[in-house]
Amino acid sequence: PVFKPVVLFSDAVNDYQMVIYDRWGNRLFESKEIETGWDGRKEGRDMPEGPYTFVIRLSQPNGEILENKGVLMLVR
């Protein structure tokens, strides 16, 4: 019911950001907390089924920045 990454050793993460976009590049959701995921809604309204793009960035204590991009399929 909620899309969020599984992060092992989350105490080793300094900065975190997850952003969800629709197919036209509009930002639907943003979180800077690993525990907070996207529930498929924007401003309380259910978004339609279909593909959505996500970008997840986090930085490690050594300064290395990791980025993961992909597409999630919203199914109700």
All heavy atoms as a GROMACS GRO file, in nm:
protein
  623
    1PRO      N    1   0.081  -0.123   0.000
    1PRO     CA    2   0.000   0.000   0.000
    1PRO      C    3   0.084   0.128   0.000
    1PRO      O    4   0.036   0.232  -0.035
    1PRO     CB    5  -0.081  -0.011   0.128
    1PRO     CG    6  -0.008  -0.108   0.214
    1PRO     CD    7   0.068  -0.199   0.122
    2VAL      N    8   0.213   0.118   0.038
    2VAL     CA    9   0.301   0.235   0.041
    2VAL      C   10   0.433   0.199  -0.025
    2VAL      O   11   0.492   0.096   0.005
    2VAL     CB   12   0.326   0.282   0.187
    2VAL    CG1   13   0.426   0.395   0.191
    2VAL    CG2   14   0.196   0.324   0.253
    3PHE      N   15   0.478   0.286  -0.116
    3PHE     CA   16   0.606   0.264  -0.183
    3PHE      C   17   0.716   0.336  -0.107
    3PHE      O   18   0.710   0.458  -0.087
    3PHE     CB   19   0.600   0.317  -0.327
    3PHE     CG   20   0.731   0.307  -0.399
    3PHE    CD1   21   0.774   0.186  -0.449
    3PHE    CD2   22   0.811   0.418  -0.415
    3PHE    CE1   23   0.897   0.176  -0.515
    3PHE    CE2   24   0.933   0.410  -0.480
    3PHE     CZ   25   0.976   0.288  -0.530
    4LYS      N   26   0.814   0.261  -0.062
    4LYS     CA   27   0.932   0.319   0.002
    4LYS      C   28   1.044   0.217  -0.009
    4LYS      O   29   1.021   0.097  -0.018
    4LYS     CB   30   0.906   0.357   0.147
    4LYS     CG   31   0.870   0.243   0.238
    4LYS     CD   32   0.839   0.296   0.376
    4LYS     CE   33   0.796   0.183   0.467
    4LYS     NZ   34   0.767   0.229   0.601
    5PRO      N   35   1.168   0.265  -0.009
    5PRO     CA   36   1.280   0.173  -0.023
    5PRO      C   37   1.307   0.098   0.107
    5PRO      O   38   1.271   0.143   0.215
    5PRO     CB   39   1.397   0.266  -0.056
    5PRO     CG   40   1.362   0.393   0.010
    5PRO     CD   41   1.212   0.404  -0.001
    6VAL      N   42   1.372  -0.014   0.091
    6VAL     CA   43   1.422  -0.088   0.206
    6VAL      C   44   1.570  -0.052   0.217
    6VAL      O   45   1.647  -0.078   0.126
    6VAL     CB   46   1.406  -0.241   0.187
    6VAL    CG1   47   1.470  -0.316   0.302
    6VAL    CG2   48   1.258  -0.276   0.173
    7VAL      N   49   1.606   0.014   0.325
    7VAL     CA   50   1.743   0.059   0.344
    7VAL      C   51   1.802  -0.015   0.463
    7VAL      O   52   1.752  -0.005   0.574
    7VAL     CB   53   1.749   0.211   0.368
    7VAL    CG1   54   1.892   0.256   0.391
    7VAL    CG2   55   1.687   0.286   0.251
    8LEU      N   56   1.906  -0.092   0.436
    8LEU     CA   57   1.978  -0.158   0.543
    8LEU      C   58   2.077  -0.060   0.603
    8LEU      O   59   2.136   0.021   0.531
    8LEU     CB   60   2.051  -0.281   0.490
    8LEU     CG   61   1.962  -0.386   0.422
    8LEU    CD1   62   2.047  -0.499   0.366
    8LEU    CD2   63   1.859  -0.439   0.518
    9PHE      N   64   2.094  -0.065   0.730
    9PHE     CA   65   2.187   0.024   0.799
    9PHE      C   66   2.149   0.170   0.779
    9PHE      O   67   2.231   0.253   0.740
    9PHE     CB   68   2.332   0.000   0.753
    9PHE     CG   69   2.372  -0.144   0.758
    9PHE    CD1   70   2.394  -0.215   0.641
    9PHE    CD2   71   2.386  -0.209   0.879
    9PHE    CE1   72   2.431  -0.348   0.646
    9PHE    CE2   73   2.423  -0.342   0.884
    9PHE     CZ   74   2.445  -0.412   0.767
   10SER      N   75   2.023   0.203   0.804
   10SER     CA   76   1.975   0.340   0.782
   10SER      C   77   2.046   0.442   0.870
   10SER      O   78   2.045   0.560   0.840
   10SER     CB   79   1.824   0.348   0.803
   10SER     OG   80   1.791   0.315   0.936
   11ASP      N   81   2.110   0.395   0.978
   11ASP     CA   82   2.185   0.488   1.061
   11ASP      C   83   2.313   0.536   0.991
   11ASP      O   84   2.378   0.631   1.036
   11ASP     CB   85   2.219   0.426   1.196
   11ASP     CG   86   2.295   0.295   1.184
   11ASP    OD1   87   2.280   0.226   1.082
   11ASP    OD2   88   2.371   0.262   1.277
   12ALA      N   89   2.348   0.472   0.880
   12ALA     CA   90   2.466   0.511   0.803
   12ALA      C   91   2.429   0.606   0.689
   12ALA      O   92   2.506   0.626   0.597
   12ALA     CB   93   2.536   0.387   0.747
   13VAL      N   94   2.310   0.665   0.695
   13VAL     CA   95   2.263   0.757   0.592
   13VAL      C   96   2.259   0.898   0.650
   13VAL      O   97   2.195   0.921   0.752
   13VAL     CB   98   2.123   0.716   0.541
   13VAL    CG1   99   2.068   0.820   0.446
   13VAL    CG2  100   2.129   0.579   0.474
   14ASN      N  101   2.328   0.991   0.585
   14ASN     CA  102   2.326   1.130   0.632
   14ASN      C  103   2.207   1.205   0.576
   14ASN      O  104   2.125   1.257   0.650
   14ASN     CB  105   2.455   1.202   0.593
   14ASN     CG  106   2.571   1.159   0.681
   14ASN    OD1  107   2.552   1.096   0.784
   14ASN    ND2  108   2.691   1.193   0.640
   15ASP      N  109   2.195   1.215   0.446
   15ASP     CA  110   2.085   1.285   0.380
   15ASP      C  111   2.010   1.186   0.292
   15ASP      O  112   2.070   1.099   0.230
   15ASP     CB  113   2.137   1.400   0.293
   15ASP     CG  114   2.195   1.512   0.376
   15ASP    OD1  115   2.133   1.548   0.478
   15ASP    OD2  116   2.302   1.564   0.339
   16TYR      N  117   1.878   1.205   0.284
   16TYR     CA  118   1.792   1.115   0.207
   16TYR      C  119   1.684   1.198   0.140
   16TYR      O  120   1.633   1.294   0.198
   16TYR     CB  121   1.727   1.012   0.301
   16TYR     CG  122   1.615   0.935   0.238
   16TYR    CD1  123   1.641   0.821   0.162
   16TYR    CD2  124   1.483   0.975   0.252
   16TYR    CE1  125   1.537   0.750   0.103
   16TYR    CE2  126   1.380   0.904   0.195
   16TYR     CZ  127   1.408   0.793   0.120
   16TYR     OH  128   1.306   0.722   0.062
   17GLN      N  129   1.649   1.158   0.018
   17GLN     CA  130   1.539   1.223  -0.052
   17GLN      C  131   1.478   1.123  -0.150
   17GLN      O  132   1.550   1.055  -0.223
   17GLN     CB  133   1.586   1.346  -0.129
   17GLN     CG  134   1.476   1.414  -0.206
   17GLN     CD  135   1.527   1.526  -0.294
   17GLN    OE1  136   1.634   1.516  -0.353
   17GLN    NE2  137   1.452   1.634  -0.301
   18MET      N  138   1.344   1.115  -0.150
   18MET     CA  139   1.272   1.036  -0.250
   18MET      C  140   1.169   1.127  -0.313
   18MET      O  141   1.094   1.196  -0.243
   18MET     CB  142   1.201   0.916  -0.188
   18MET     CG  143   1.122   0.838  -0.292
   18MET     SD  144   1.048   0.684  -0.232
   18MET     CE  145   0.917   0.746  -0.129
   19VAL      N  146   1.167   1.129  -0.447
   19VAL     CA  147   1.072   1.211  -0.522
   19VAL      C  148   0.998   1.121  -0.620
   19VAL      O  149   1.060   1.036  -0.686
   19VAL     CB  150   1.143   1.326  -0.597
   19VAL    CG1  151   1.043   1.413  -0.669
   19VAL    CG2  152   1.228   1.408  -0.503
   20ILE      N  153   0.866   1.139  -0.631
   20ILE     CA  154   0.782   1.066  -0.726
   20ILE      C  155   0.729   1.166  -0.828
   20ILE      O  156   0.680   1.273  -0.791
   20ILE     CB  157   0.662   0.998  -0.655
   20ILE    CG1  158   0.708   0.911  -0.538
   20ILE    CG2  159   0.578   0.920  -0.757
   20ILE    CD1  160   0.780   0.785  -0.575
   21TYR      N  161   0.739   1.130  -0.957
   21TYR     CA  162   0.691   1.214  -1.066
   21TYR      C  163   0.587   1.140  -1.149
   21TYR      O  164   0.593   1.017  -1.162
   21TYR     CB  165   0.807   1.251  -1.160
   21TYR     CG  166   0.918   1.327  -1.096
   21TYR    CD1  167   1.030   1.262  -1.046
   21TYR    CD2  168   0.913   1.466  -1.087
   21TYR    CE1  169   1.134   1.333  -0.988
   21TYR    CE2  170   1.018   1.538  -1.029
   21TYR     CZ  171   1.126   1.470  -0.981
   21TYR     OH  172   1.230   1.540  -0.922
   22ASP      N  173   0.495   1.217  -1.210
   22ASP     CA  174   0.403   1.156  -1.305
   22ASP      C  175   0.471   1.149  -1.442
   22ASP      O  176   0.586   1.190  -1.457
   22ASP     CB  177   0.269   1.230  -1.309
   22ASP     CG  178   0.278   1.372  -1.363
   22ASP    OD1  179   0.381   1.410  -1.423
   22ASP    OD2  180   0.180   1.448  -1.344
   23ARG      N  181   0.401   1.100  -1.541
   23ARG     CA  182   0.463   1.080  -1.673
   23ARG      C  183   0.499   1.209  -1.744
   23ARG      O  184   0.574   1.209  -1.841
   23ARG     CB  185   0.374   0.993  -1.762
   23ARG     CG  186   0.245   1.062  -1.802
   23ARG     CD  187   0.158   0.976  -1.889
   23ARG     NE  188   0.092   0.878  -1.806
   23ARG     CZ  189   0.032   0.771  -1.851
   23ARG    NH1  190   0.030   0.745  -1.978
   23ARG    NH2  191  -0.026   0.687  -1.770
   24TRP      N  192   0.445   1.322  -1.699
   24TRP     CA  193   0.477   1.451  -1.759
   24TRP      C  194   0.585   1.526  -1.681
   24TRP      O  195   0.616   1.640  -1.711
   24TRP     CB  196   0.350   1.536  -1.769
   24TRP     CG  197   0.249   1.470  -1.857
   24TRP    CD1  198   0.245   1.470  -1.994
   24TRP    CD2  199   0.140   1.389  -1.816
   24TRP    NE1  200   0.140   1.395  -2.039
   24TRP    CE2  201   0.072   1.344  -1.931
   24TRP    CE3  202   0.091   1.349  -1.692
   24TRP    CZ2  203  -0.039   1.262  -1.926
   24TRP    CZ3  204  -0.020   1.267  -1.687
   24TRP    CH2  205  -0.083   1.226  -1.804
   25GLY      N  206   0.639   1.462  -1.578
   25GLY     CA  207   0.746   1.523  -1.501
   25GLY      C  208   0.701   1.610  -1.387
   25GLY      O  209   0.782   1.680  -1.326
   26ASN      N  210   0.571   1.608  -1.356
   26ASN     CA  211   0.521   1.686  -1.242
   26ASN      C  212   0.554   1.614  -1.112
   26ASN      O  213   0.531   1.493  -1.100
   26ASN     CB  214   0.370   1.704  -1.252
   26ASN     CG  215   0.330   1.781  -1.376
   26ASN    OD1  216   0.387   1.884  -1.406
   26ASN    ND2  217   0.234   1.728  -1.449
   27ARG      N  218   0.605   1.686  -1.016
   27ARG     CA  219   0.639   1.629  -0.886
   27ARG      C  220   0.511   1.605  -0.807
   27ARG      O  221   0.434   1.697  -0.782
   27ARG     CB  222   0.730   1.725  -0.810
   27ARG     CG  223   0.778   1.670  -0.678
   27ARG     CD  224   0.867   1.768  -0.609
   27ARG     NE  225   0.988   1.782  -0.688
   27ARG     CZ  226   1.104   1.823  -0.640
   27ARG    NH1  227   1.115   1.857  -0.514
   27ARG    NH2  228   1.209   1.832  -0.718
   28LEU      N  229   0.489   1.479  -0.768
   28LEU     CA  230   0.369   1.442  -0.693
   28LEU      C  231   0.395   1.426  -0.545
   28LEU      O  232   0.306   1.447  -0.463
   28LEU     CB  233   0.312   1.310  -0.746
   28LEU     CG  234   0.276   1.306  -0.894
   28LEU    CD1  235   0.229   1.167  -0.931
   28LEU    CD2  236   0.170   1.409  -0.927
   29PHE      N  237   0.516   1.385  -0.512
   29PHE     CA  238   0.547   1.350  -0.374
   29PHE      C  239   0.695   1.370  -0.350
   29PHE      O  240   0.777   1.342  -0.438
   29PHE     CB  241   0.510   1.203  -0.349
   29PHE     CG  242   0.548   1.152  -0.214
   29PHE    CD1  243   0.467   1.174  -0.104
   29PHE    CD2  244   0.665   1.080  -0.197
   29PHE    CE1  245   0.504   1.126   0.021
   29PHE    CE2  246   0.702   1.032  -0.072
   29PHE     CZ  247   0.621   1.055   0.036
   30GLU      N  248   0.729   1.414  -0.228
   30GLU     CA  249   0.870   1.423  -0.189
   30GLU      C  250   0.880   1.392  -0.040
   30GLU      O  251   0.797   1.435   0.039
   30GLU     CB  252   0.925   1.562  -0.215
   30GLU     CG  253   1.070   1.576  -0.175
   30GLU     CD  254   1.128   1.712  -0.208
   30GLU    OE1  255   1.057   1.797  -0.262
   30GLU    OE2  256   1.247   1.731  -0.179
   31SER      N  257   0.983   1.316  -0.004
   31SER     CA  258   1.007   1.284   0.136
   31SER      C  259   1.156   1.292   0.163
   31SER      O  260   1.237   1.252   0.080
   31SER     CB  261   0.957   1.144   0.171
   31SER     OG  262   0.993   1.112   0.303
   32LYS      N  263   1.190   1.343   0.280
   32LYS     CA  264   1.329   1.347   0.324
   32LYS      C  265   1.347   1.254   0.444
   32LYS      O  266   1.448   1.262   0.513
   32LYS     CB  267   1.370   1.490   0.357
   32LYS     CG  268   1.371   1.576   0.232
   32LYS     CD  269   1.432   1.710   0.255
   32LYS     CE  270   1.425   1.787   0.126
   32LYS     NZ  271   1.552   1.827   0.076
   33GLU      N  272   1.249   1.168   0.468
   33GLU     CA  273   1.254   1.072   0.578
   33GLU      C  274   1.238   0.931   0.522
   33GLU      O  275   1.140   0.902   0.452
   33GLU     CB  276   1.145   1.102   0.679
   33GLU     CG  277   1.155   1.244   0.728
   33GLU     CD  278   1.099   1.262   0.866
   33GLU    OE1  279   1.064   1.161   0.929
   33GLU    OE2  280   1.093   1.377   0.909
   34ILE      N  281   1.332   0.843   0.554
   34ILE     CA  282   1.331   0.707   0.499
   34ILE      C  283   1.203   0.633   0.535
   34ILE      O  284   1.152   0.554   0.456
   34ILE     CB  285   1.456   0.630   0.549
   34ILE    CG1  286   1.580   0.690   0.486
   34ILE    CG2  287   1.445   0.482   0.518
   34ILE    CD1  288   1.710   0.632   0.535
   35GLU      N  289   1.148   0.659   0.652
   35GLU     CA  290   1.030   0.586   0.698
   35GLU      C  291   0.901   0.630   0.627
   35GLU      O  292   0.799   0.562   0.638
   35GLU     CB  293   1.010   0.604   0.849
   35GLU     CG  294   1.125   0.555   0.932
   35GLU     CD  295   1.240   0.656   0.940
   35GLU    OE1  296   1.216   0.778   0.922
   35GLU    OE2  297   1.353   0.612   0.962
   36THR      N  298   0.903   0.743   0.557
   36THR     CA  299   0.783   0.796   0.492
   36THR      C  300   0.781   0.756   0.346
   36THR      O  301   0.872   0.790   0.271
   36THR     CB  302   0.779   0.950   0.505
   36THR    OG1  303   0.788   0.984   0.643
   36THR    CG2  304   0.651   1.005   0.446
   37GLY      N  305   0.676   0.685   0.305
   37GLY     CA  306   0.663   0.641   0.167
   37GLY      C  307   0.543   0.705   0.099
   37GLY      O  308   0.466   0.779   0.160
   38TRP      N  309   0.528   0.676  -0.029
   38TRP     CA  310   0.419   0.731  -0.110
   38TRP      C  311   0.303   0.633  -0.112
   38TRP      O  312   0.320   0.515  -0.143
   38TRP     CB  313   0.466   0.759  -0.252
   38TRP     CG  314   0.363   0.826  -0.338
   38TRP    CD1  315   0.292   0.938  -0.307
   38TRP    CD2  316   0.320   0.786  -0.467
   38TRP    NE1  317   0.208   0.971  -0.411
   38TRP    CE2  318   0.223   0.879  -0.511
   38TRP    CE3  319   0.354   0.681  -0.552
   38TRP    CZ2  320   0.160   0.869  -0.635
   38TRP    CZ3  321   0.291   0.673  -0.674
   38TRP    CH2  322   0.196   0.766  -0.716
   39ASP      N  323   0.183   0.682  -0.083
   39ASP     CA  324   0.063   0.597  -0.078
   39ASP      C  325  -0.021   0.604  -0.204
   39ASP      O  326  -0.134   0.557  -0.207
   39ASP     CB  327  -0.023   0.633   0.044
   39ASP     CG  328  -0.078   0.774   0.038
   39ASP    OD1  329  -0.050   0.848  -0.060
   39ASP    OD2  330  -0.150   0.812   0.132
   40GLY      N  331   0.032   0.662  -0.312
   40GLY     CA  332  -0.040   0.667  -0.439
   40GLY      C  333  -0.138   0.783  -0.446
   40GLY      O  334  -0.228   0.782  -0.531
   41ARG      N  335  -0.122   0.882  -0.360
   41ARG     CA  336  -0.213   0.996  -0.359
   41ARG      C  337  -0.136   1.126  -0.374
   41ARG      O  338  -0.019   1.135  -0.343
   41ARG     CB  339  -0.289   1.003  -0.226
   41ARG     CG  340  -0.378   0.885  -0.205
   41ARG     CD  341  -0.441   0.894  -0.069
   41ARG     NE  342  -0.522   0.775  -0.048
   41ARG     CZ  343  -0.629   0.773   0.028
   41ARG    NH1  344  -0.665   0.881   0.093
   41ARG    NH2  345  -0.698   0.663   0.041
   42LYS      N  346  -0.209   1.227  -0.418
   42LYS     CA  347  -0.157   1.363  -0.421
   42LYS      C  348  -0.266   1.453  -0.364
   42LYS      O  349  -0.379   1.451  -0.414
   42LYS     CB  350  -0.121   1.408  -0.562
   42LYS     CG  351  -0.066   1.551  -0.562
   42LYS     CD  352  -0.032   1.599  -0.700
   42LYS     CE  353   0.020   1.743  -0.686
   42LYS     NZ  354   0.044   1.802  -0.814
   43GLU      N  355  -0.232   1.526  -0.260
   43GLU     CA  356  -0.325   1.617  -0.194
   43GLU      C  357  -0.455   1.545  -0.157
   43GLU      O  358  -0.565   1.597  -0.176
   43GLU     CB  359  -0.352   1.739  -0.282
   43GLU     CG  360  -0.226   1.819  -0.309
   43GLU     CD  361  -0.246   1.929  -0.412
   43GLU    OE1  362  -0.355   1.939  -0.472
   43GLU    OE2  363  -0.150   2.003  -0.432
   44GLY      N  364  -0.443   1.420  -0.110
   44GLY     CA  365  -0.558   1.343  -0.065
   44GLY      C  366  -0.636   1.272  -0.173
   44GLY      O  367  -0.729   1.197  -0.144
   45ARG      N  368  -0.602   1.294  -0.299
   45ARG     CA  369  -0.673   1.230  -0.411
   45ARG      C  370  -0.594   1.111  -0.462
   45ARG      O  371  -0.472   1.120  -0.480
   45ARG     CB  372  -0.691   1.328  -0.526
   45ARG     CG  373  -0.781   1.445  -0.499
   45ARG     CD  374  -0.801   1.530  -0.625
   45ARG     NE  375  -0.692   1.513  -0.721
   45ARG     CZ  376  -0.608   1.609  -0.757
   45ARG    NH1  377  -0.616   1.728  -0.706
   45ARG    NH2  378  -0.513   1.585  -0.846
   46ASP      N  379  -0.664   1.001  -0.488
   46ASP     CA  380  -0.600   0.884  -0.548
   46ASP      C  381  -0.552   0.919  -0.688
   46ASP      O  382  -0.628   0.977  -0.768
   46ASP     CB  383  -0.697   0.767  -0.557
   46ASP     CG  384  -0.726   0.702  -0.423
   46ASP    OD1  385  -0.649   0.726  -0.328
   46ASP    OD2  386  -0.825   0.628  -0.414
   47MET      N  387  -0.430   0.883  -0.718
   47MET     CA  388  -0.377   0.901  -0.853
   47MET      C  389  -0.418   0.780  -0.936
   47MET      O  390  -0.439   0.671  -0.883
   47MET     CB  391  -0.225   0.915  -0.848
   47MET     CG  392  -0.176   1.037  -0.769
   47MET     SD  393  -0.247   1.192  -0.824
   47MET     CE  394  -0.180   1.205  -0.989
   48PRO      N  395  -0.430   0.798  -1.068
   48PRO     CA  396  -0.471   0.686  -1.152
   48PRO      C  397  -0.364   0.578  -1.159
   48PRO      O  398  -0.245   0.605  -1.142
   48PRO     CB  399  -0.494   0.750  -1.289
   48PRO     CG  400  -0.426   0.882  -1.286
   48PRO     CD  401  -0.414   0.922  -1.142
   49GLU      N  402  -0.410   0.456  -1.186
   49GLU     CA  403  -0.317   0.346  -1.206
   49GLU      C  404  -0.225   0.378  -1.322
   49GLU      O  405  -0.265   0.446  -1.416
   49GLU     CB  406  -0.392   0.216  -1.234
   49GLU     CG  407  -0.467   0.162  -1.116
   49GLU     CD  408  -0.528   0.026  -1.145
   49GLU    OE1  409  -0.538  -0.015  -1.263
   49GLU    OE2  410  -0.566  -0.041  -1.048
   50GLY      N  411  -0.104   0.326  -1.314
   50GLY     CA  412  -0.010   0.347  -1.424
   50GLY      C  413   0.132   0.364  -1.373
   50GLY      O  414   0.159   0.351  -1.254
   51PRO      N  415   0.222   0.398  -1.466
   51PRO     CA  416   0.363   0.412  -1.430
   51PRO      C  417   0.394   0.550  -1.371
   51PRO      O  418   0.340   0.652  -1.415
   51PRO     CB  419   0.435   0.393  -1.563
   51PRO     CG  420   0.336   0.439  -1.666
   51PRO     CD  421   0.200   0.406  -1.610
   52TYR      N  422   0.482   0.550  -1.273
   52TYR     CA  423   0.532   0.672  -1.210
   52TYR      C  424   0.682   0.657  -1.192
   52TYR      O  425   0.731   0.549  -1.163
   52TYR     CB  426   0.465   0.695  -1.074
   52TYR     CG  427   0.318   0.727  -1.089
   52TYR    CD1  428   0.224   0.626  -1.098
   52TYR    CD2  429   0.274   0.858  -1.098
   52TYR    CE1  430   0.090   0.654  -1.115
   52TYR    CE2  431   0.141   0.888  -1.114
   52TYR     CZ  432   0.049   0.785  -1.123
   52TYR     OH  433  -0.085   0.814  -1.141
   53THR      N  434   0.754   0.766  -1.209
   53THR     CA  435   0.900   0.765  -1.197
   53THR      C  436   0.939   0.803  -1.055
   53THR      O  437   0.878   0.890  -0.995
   53THR     CB  438   0.961   0.866  -1.296
   53THR    OG1  439   0.917   0.834  -1.428
   53THR    CG2  440   1.112   0.863  -1.291
   54PHE      N  441   1.042   0.736  -1.005
   54PHE     CA  442   1.095   0.772  -0.874
   54PHE      C  443   1.245   0.799  -0.884
   54PHE      O  444   1.313   0.743  -0.969
   54PHE     CB  445   1.067   0.664  -0.768
   54PHE     CG  446   1.142   0.536  -0.790
   54PHE    CD1  447   1.271   0.518  -0.741
   54PHE    CD2  448   1.085   0.431  -0.860
   54PHE    CE1  449   1.340   0.400  -0.761
   54PHE    CE2  450   1.152   0.312  -0.880
   54PHE     CZ  451   1.280   0.296  -0.830
   55VAL      N  452   1.291   0.888  -0.797
   55VAL     CA  453   1.434   0.915  -0.783
   55VAL      C  454   1.462   0.912  -0.633
   55VAL      O  455   1.397   0.982  -0.556
   55VAL     CB  456   1.474   1.052  -0.841
   55VAL    CG1  457   1.623   1.077  -0.819
   55VAL    CG2  458   1.439   1.060  -0.988
   56ILE      N  459   1.558   0.830  -0.593
   56ILE     CA  460   1.598   0.820  -0.453
   56ILE      C  461   1.746   0.856  -0.445
   56ILE      O  462   1.828   0.799  -0.517
   56ILE     CB  463   1.574   0.678  -0.398
   56ILE    CG1  464   1.425   0.645  -0.403
   56ILE    CG2  465   1.628   0.666  -0.256
   56ILE    CD1  466   1.393   0.501  -0.371
   57ARG      N  467   1.777   0.952  -0.358
   57ARG     CA  468   1.916   0.992  -0.336
   57ARG      C  469   1.946   0.984  -0.188
   57ARG      O  470   1.864   1.023  -0.106
   57ARG     CB  471   1.937   1.137  -0.378
   57ARG     CG  472   1.943   1.158  -0.524
   57ARG     CD  473   1.983   1.303  -0.557
   57ARG     NE  474   1.959   1.328  -0.696
   57ARG     CZ  475   1.849   1.383  -0.746
   57ARG    NH1  476   1.753   1.423  -0.666
   57ARG    NH2  477   1.834   1.400  -0.874
   58LEU      N  478   2.065   0.934  -0.158
   58LEU     CA  479   2.109   0.935  -0.019
   58LEU      C  480   2.259   0.952  -0.015
   58LEU      O  481   2.330   0.915  -0.108
   58LEU     CB  482   2.064   0.811   0.057
   58LEU     CG  483   2.103   0.672   0.006
   58LEU    CD1  484   2.234   0.629   0.069
   58LEU    CD2  485   1.993   0.575   0.042
   59SER      N  486   2.306   1.013   0.092
   59SER     CA  487   2.450   1.029   0.108
   59SER      C  488   2.495   0.951   0.230
   59SER      O  489   2.425   0.946   0.331
   59SER     CB  490   2.489   1.177   0.120
   59SER     OG  491   2.442   1.232   0.240
   60GLN      N  492   2.610   0.892   0.217
   60GLN     CA  493   2.668   0.812   0.323
   60GLN      C  494   2.764   0.897   0.405
   60GLN      O  495   2.806   1.004   0.361
   60GLN     CB  496   2.740   0.691   0.262
   60GLN     CG  497   2.644   0.601   0.185
   60GLN     CD  498   2.716   0.485   0.121
   60GLN    OE1  499   2.824   0.501   0.067
   60GLN    NE2  500   2.656   0.368   0.129
   61PRO      N  501   2.801   0.851   0.524
   61PRO     CA  502   2.893   0.929   0.609
   61PRO      C  503   3.026   0.963   0.542
   61PRO      O  504   3.086   1.066   0.571
   61PRO     CB  505   2.914   0.838   0.730
   61PRO     CG  506   2.792   0.756   0.737
   61PRO     CD  507   2.752   0.733   0.593
   62ASN      N  508   3.071   0.879   0.447
   62ASN     CA  509   3.198   0.906   0.380
   62ASN      C  510   3.183   1.009   0.267
   62ASN      O  511   3.278   1.038   0.196
   62ASN     CB  512   3.260   0.778   0.325
   62ASN     CG  513   3.177   0.714   0.215
   62ASN    OD1  514   3.074   0.767   0.173
   62ASN    ND2  515   3.220   0.598   0.169
   63GLY      N  516   3.062   1.064   0.249
   63GLY     CA  517   3.037   1.164   0.147
   63GLY      C  518   2.989   1.109   0.014
   63GLY      O  519   2.950   1.186  -0.074
   64GLU      N  520   2.992   0.978  -0.002
   64GLU     CA  521   2.946   0.918  -0.127
   64GLU      C  522   2.796   0.936  -0.141
   64GLU      O  523   2.720   0.911  -0.048
   64GLU     CB  524   2.982   0.769  -0.130
   64GLU     CG  525   2.941   0.700  -0.259
   64GLU     CD  526   2.976   0.553  -0.259
   64GLU    OE1  527   3.030   0.502  -0.160
   64GLU    OE2  528   2.947   0.488  -0.361
   65ILE      N  529   2.752   0.980  -0.260
   65ILE     CA  530   2.610   0.997  -0.288
   65ILE      C  531   2.564   0.883  -0.377
   65ILE      O  532   2.622   0.858  -0.483
   65ILE     CB  533   2.583   1.133  -0.355
   65ILE    CG1  534   2.620   1.245  -0.259
   65ILE    CG2  535   2.437   1.143  -0.398
   65ILE    CD1  536   2.609   1.383  -0.315
   66LEU      N  537   2.459   0.815  -0.333
   66LEU     CA  538   2.400   0.707  -0.411
   66LEU      C  539   2.268   0.756  -0.468
   66LEU      O  540   2.191   0.823  -0.399
   66LEU     CB  541   2.376   0.585  -0.322
   66LEU     CG  542   2.498   0.529  -0.250
   66LEU    CD1  543   2.456   0.418  -0.156
   66LEU    CD2  544   2.601   0.480  -0.349
   67GLU      N  545   2.241   0.719  -0.594
   67GLU     CA  546   2.115   0.760  -0.657
   67GLU      C  547   2.056   0.641  -0.728
   67GLU      O  548   2.128   0.566  -0.797
   67GLU     CB  549   2.139   0.874  -0.756
   67GLU     CG  550   2.012   0.922  -0.820
   67GLU     CD  551   2.035   1.045  -0.908
   67GLU    OE1  552   2.036   1.155  -0.852
   67GLU    OE2  553   2.052   1.027  -1.029
   68ASN      N  554   1.928   0.622  -0.712
   68ASN     CA  555   1.856   0.514  -0.779
   68ASN      C  556   1.733   0.573  -0.844
   68ASN      O  557   1.656   0.645  -0.781
   68ASN     CB  558   1.817   0.406  -0.678
   68ASN     CG  559   1.761   0.282  -0.742
   68ASN    OD1  560   1.755   0.272  -0.864
   68ASN    ND2  561   1.719   0.189  -0.662
   69LYS      N  562   1.716   0.547  -0.974
   69LYS     CA  563   1.601   0.594  -1.049
   69LYS      C  564   1.528   0.474  -1.106
   69LYS      O  565   1.590   0.372  -1.136
   69LYS     CB  566   1.645   0.683  -1.166
   69LYS     CG  567   1.719   0.806  -1.126
   69LYS     CD  568   1.764   0.882  -1.249
   69LYS     CE  569   1.844   1.005  -1.210
   69LYS     NZ  570   1.890   1.078  -1.329
   70GLY      N  571   1.399   0.488  -1.122
   70GLY     CA  572   1.324   0.379  -1.180
   70GLY      C  573   1.178   0.415  -1.201
   70GLY      O  574   1.137   0.530  -1.183
   71VAL      N  575   1.104   0.315  -1.239
   71VAL     CA  576   0.960   0.332  -1.264
   71VAL      C  577   0.886   0.235  -1.174
   71VAL      O  578   0.923   0.117  -1.163
   71VAL     CB  579   0.926   0.304  -1.411
   71VAL    CG1  580   0.776   0.311  -1.436
   71VAL    CG2  581   1.000   0.401  -1.502
   72LEU      N  582   0.782   0.285  -1.108
   72LEU     CA  583   0.697   0.197  -1.030
   72LEU      C  584   0.561   0.194  -1.096
   72LEU      O  585   0.521   0.289  -1.162
   72LEU     CB  586   0.686   0.244  -0.884
   72LEU     CG  587   0.617   0.378  -0.858
   72LEU    CD1  588   0.470   0.356  -0.825
   72LEU    CD2  589   0.684   0.448  -0.743
   73MET      N  590   0.492   0.082  -1.082
   73MET     CA  591   0.360   0.068  -1.141
   73MET      C  592   0.257   0.076  -1.029
   73MET      O  593   0.257  -0.009  -0.940
   73MET     CB  594   0.348  -0.065  -1.216
   73MET     CG  595   0.212  -0.085  -1.281
   73MET     SD  596   0.175   0.034  -1.410
   73MET     CE  597   0.284  -0.017  -1.538
   74LEU      N  598   0.172   0.177  -1.032
   74LEU     CA  599   0.068   0.192  -0.933
   74LEU      C  600  -0.051   0.106  -0.973
   74LEU      O  601  -0.106   0.122  -1.084
   74LEU     CB  602   0.026   0.339  -0.921
   74LEU     CG  603  -0.085   0.369  -0.821
   74LEU    CD1  604  -0.042   0.331  -0.679
   74LEU    CD2  605  -0.123   0.515  -0.828
   75VAL      N  606  -0.088   0.012  -0.888
   75VAL     CA  607  -0.200  -0.078  -0.913
   75VAL      C  608  -0.290  -0.072  -0.791
   75VAL      O  609  -0.245  -0.081  -0.678
   75VAL     CB  610  -0.150  -0.223  -0.935
   75VAL    CG1  611  -0.268  -0.317  -0.959
   75VAL    CG2  612  -0.052  -0.229  -1.051
   76ARG      N  613  -0.418  -0.060  -0.813
   76ARG     CA  614  -0.513  -0.053  -0.701
   76ARG      C  615  -0.588  -0.183  -0.687
   76ARG      O  616  -0.614  -0.254  -0.772
   76ARG     CB  617  -0.613   0.060  -0.723
   76ARG     CG  618  -0.540   0.192  -0.735
   76ARG     CD  619  -0.619   0.301  -0.667
   76ARG     NE  620  -0.546   0.424  -0.675
   76ARG     CZ  621  -0.461   0.466  -0.582
   76ARG    NH1  622  -0.439   0.396  -0.476
   76ARG    NH2  623  -0.400   0.581  -0.596
   0.00000   0.00000   0.00000
